[in-house]
């Protein structure tokens, strides 16, 4: 909390004070004063409301909109106006606003495909070349009922011809009711070995007293789509004499988020030496427990970070919060891999640089 407070004052309040003293204070206008401090005041209100859990989706959208349309332009102008002059700094700030508007209007629907290979001696011979399509963080409640983006996702998944489809959590923002307008499209997702899924933190809602009940509702709703939900359990996939196991845990997080994962239960009954794929929503779980688990988990698939829905190359605010926030990560011996999907949707309909993505992971026998 102390670090977050320091960052907030450095990034939000300090630029406001500097620019207020230089450009606003001299006007001696009550209206200008009120307008200048309005975005920051609204941001504080939105943060407090989001933390308190009131109208969570609304406040999260308000936070993102204010950050992209007010905080970042002010910060950039403050950083550059002495170095480049006012006109250039204003241009940089204006470009940041245009970028944000692009992210709102186009970026949220710009679907990308990222392909990764996991090469391991542990891959069973019959699964050499096995293709897994990973979807994550759909956040259905953010999309209009027309479902245009979801239809694009389903069509692209079919083109990729996966052997298995997995979903790594956060199907909804708050409520299972969000699934209904998109049920037909989601039910159309198919692969020879089916669709396996786990729950993410949003799938439990935001009322802790209702967590267990909503988990049951979400599980039933996903099963109605034809998906197999792995709530701290596992499934076996066979190819002739060879097999691999897919285990899944309920959301496993520390701090604010709901944590109901039970990794030992998810791995129960899996024989030693088996090739194991684990679905776990939060990538922090990989370092906290998965790397040292027995039987050993070869491939872990996660989501959750969204890369904060903003990145420039490998630069993203998500890197400040997560050691593993996007892409492929390997253990020291190279025999354990984590793939973190940046996800497809989000509570806030904006993505800039971090485009909605489908991940294709191909298993290769070393």
N, C-alpha and C positions, 0 to 999 in steps of 0.2 A: 504493500500500500504506500509506503514511504517513497519507493522508487517511482511508482506510478504518479504520485503527487508531484515529484520533482520534474518528471518528464512533461506532465500536463502544464506546469507553470512555465517551463522553458520553451515549449512548442506553441502553446496557446496564449498564455497570459503575457509573456514578455514581449512578443511581437505587437500585441495589442497596445501595450503601454508605450513602446517606442514610437509606433506610428501615430498614436493618439497625441502624444506630446509634440510631434513634429508637424502633423497635418490637420488635426481635428480641433485640438484645444484652442488654437488661435481664433477659430471661427466664433467662439463664445455663443454657440447656438445650442439650446437645450435639445432641439430635435436631432441635430447632428450627433450630439453626445449619446442620446438614447439609441439612435440607429447604429452607431459604431459598436456599442457594447451589447446590442441585441443578439448577434450570433453566438457570442461566448456565453451569454446568460442562458440562451436556449440549449447550448451544448451541455452546460452544467446540469440543467434540469433534465435533459435526456439521459445523461449518464446516471444520475441519481435514480431516475425512473427505471432505467434498464436494470440496474443492480437490484432494485427493490422488486423487480419482476412484474411491474405494472405495464400492461399493454406492451409486452416485450418486443414484438415485431415492429410496432410503430416507433418505439424509442430507438431501436437499433437502426432503423431506416433513417430516422432523424439524425442520429450520430454520424452515420456515413455521409449523408448529404451535407451536413454542416462542415465536416472535416474536409471533404473534397472541394466544396464550393466556397468555403470561407477560411478555414484554418490553414490549409496548404498554400493557397495564393498569398495570404498575408505573410506566412513564414518565408516563402520564396522571395517576396518583395523585400522583406526585412534583411534577408541574407545578402541580397544583390545590389540594393539601391546605392550603397556607398562605393561599391566596386565598379559597377557598370553605368551608373547614372539612373535617374528616375525612369526615363523612357524605356530603356532596355529591361530594367527590373519589372516595370509594368507589363511589358511584353511577355516576359517569362511567366509572370503570374497569370496573365490572360491565357497563355498556352496551357497552363495547368487546368484552368477552368474548362477550356475546350476539350482537353483530354478526358476530364471527368464526364463531360456531357457525352462524349463518344462512348465511354464505358457504360453509361446509363442506357443510351439509345441503341448501340450496336454491340458493344463488347459482351454484354450478358447473354447474347444469343449466337456468339461466334464459336462454334464447336470445333475443337481440335482433337487430334488423336496422337497419343504418345506411346511409342512402342519400346519395350524393354525386354532384355533377354536375361534369364537366370540360368547360368551354366554351373552344374554341380555333379559331382560323382554320385550323389545320392538319388538323382533322378532315375526312376525305374526305366528300363530299356523301352518298354511299350509306351511310355509317356514322353519319349524324345520328340520334340516338336509340338507338344501339347500347348494349345492357345487358350489363355484365360483373359476374358474381358472384364475389367474392373470398373464399376460405376460407383460413385459416392456422392453424398451430400446433394440430393436433388432438391430438398426444401420446396416441396410442391406448392405450398401455400403462397409462394411469391409469384407463380405463373398465372397468366390469365386463363380462364376456363377453356379457351380454344385449344390449348395444348399444342400449339405449333412447334415449340422447341422440343417438347417431349417426343413428338412424332419424328422430328429430325434425329433425335438420339436413338430411338428404336430402329429407324431405317439404317442408320450408320452401324449399329451393333449387328444387324442382319448381314450387312455387306462384309463385315470383318470375319464372319464365319467362325465364331469361337467354339471350342469344345466345351467350355464352361463359362457361365456368367456369374460374377459375384457382386454383391452390393454391400458396401462397408459403412452403412449407417447414415442417419439423418435424412430419412425419407420425407419427413414433414417439418414444419416450423414449430407447431404447437399441438395440433390435434389430428387424430386419425381421420376426421371428416375431410381433411384436405386431399385425401387419396381419391375420393369418389369421382371427381370430374375426369380423372386420368386413368381410371382402373382398366379400361379397355386397352389403352396403349401399353400400359405396364404389363398387362397379362400377355401381350403379344411377344414380349421378350422370351426367346427360347434358344436353347443350345442342347446338343446331344446329352450332356450330363446335367442339364437343368440350370436353375438359378438358386444360388445359396446366398443368404443374407444374415446380417446382424443388426442390432439396434444401435443408434447413436444417441448422444445426450439429448438432442431435441426430440427424439421419439418418445421420451418419457414425459414431455410437457414441463411446466415450470411450477407446479404445485407438488411439493415433496410428499404431501399426504396422499396424493393420487398416483404416485409413481408406479406402484405395483399393478394397480388396475389398468393404467394406460399401457404398460408393457404387455399385458395380456391382450388388450384391444389391438395394439399395433401388430402383435404376433399373429392374431387371427386375421387381421386385414391383409397382411403380407401373404399368409398362407392361402387366402382367398384368391390372390393373384396367381397362384401356382408356384410361389417361391417356397423354398425350405428354409425356415428360420433356425439358426443354430444358437440357441440361448444356452451358452455354457455347455455345449455338446459338440458332437462331431458326426461326420458322414464319411463313408468309404466309397471310392470310385475305383472300379476294376477295369483292367484291360488284359484279358486272358489270365495268365498266372500272376501278373503284376497288379499292384494296387497303390493308391495314395490316399491319404486322409486329409479332409478339410475340417478343421475345428473352428469354432466361433465363440467368442465371449460377448456377453452383454457389455454395455459401455463401461470402460475402466479408466477412471480419471481421478485426479486429486484436486482438492479445493472445492470450488463452487459447484462443479458439475456432478451429476448423479453418477455413482460408481457401484455397479452390481455385478461386475465381472468375477468369474471364478475359473481361473486358468487350469488348476488341477482337475476340476470337474470336466472342463472342455477336452482335456487330454486323456481323461480316464478311459481305459480299455484299448488305447492305441499301443501296439507292440513296439518295443525298442527297435531302433533301426529303420522304422517306417519313414517314408517321406511325408512330411506334415506341412500343410499350408494353414496358416492361422488368419482369420478375419477378426480384427480388433479396431474399433473406430478411431481411438486416440493414439497417435504414433508414439507418444511418450511412454506408452506401455511397453514398447520394444526394449528400451534400456532398463526400465524399472523391473521387469519380470521375465519377459519372453526370452531374452538372450541366454539366460541361465536355467531355463526350464528343462525338465526331463519328463518324457522323451523330448529330444531336441527338435525345435521347430525350424524347418529349413527356410520357408518363405512366409513373410508376414505382410499382409495388405491392410493399409489404413487410409484414413481421409482426415476429416475434421478441421484442418488448418485453413483450407481454401487459399493458401498463400496470402491470406488477408484480402484476397480478391484484387491485389495490386502488386505488380513486380516489374522491375526493369532488369532483364537478364536474370542473374542470381541475387539481385538486391530486392528485398521485400521486408516489410515490418514484421512478417511472420518469423523471420530469423532471430528476432529479439526474444521470442517467446518459446521457440521450439528448436532443439538441436537438429531434428529431422523434420522438415516442413514441406518438401516437394521432391519427387523423383526417387531415384534408386540409391540405397545405402547398403553397404556390405559390412559384415563382421570382419574381424582381423584376419581370420583364416579364409575368408571368402566363401564359406559354406553356409552362411545365413544371410538372407537378404530381406530388407524392408523396402516396400514401395509405398510412397505416400502420394495419393491422388489429390490434386487440387480441387477435385469435385466439379460438379456441373452447375449447381444453383447457388443459392444463398438467401439469407433473410432479406438482404438489400439487393435490388436488381442493378448492380453495377459490377463490372469486371474490366480491369485495365491491365494489360500485360499478362495477367493470370486468366487466360481464357477458359471457358468451360471445357473440361477434357474427359475423354475416354482413355483408359489405359489398357494396353494389350501386353500381357506378360507371356513370353514364350519360354517353356522349359526345354533345356538342352542338356543332354547327358554328356558329361565331360569324359 
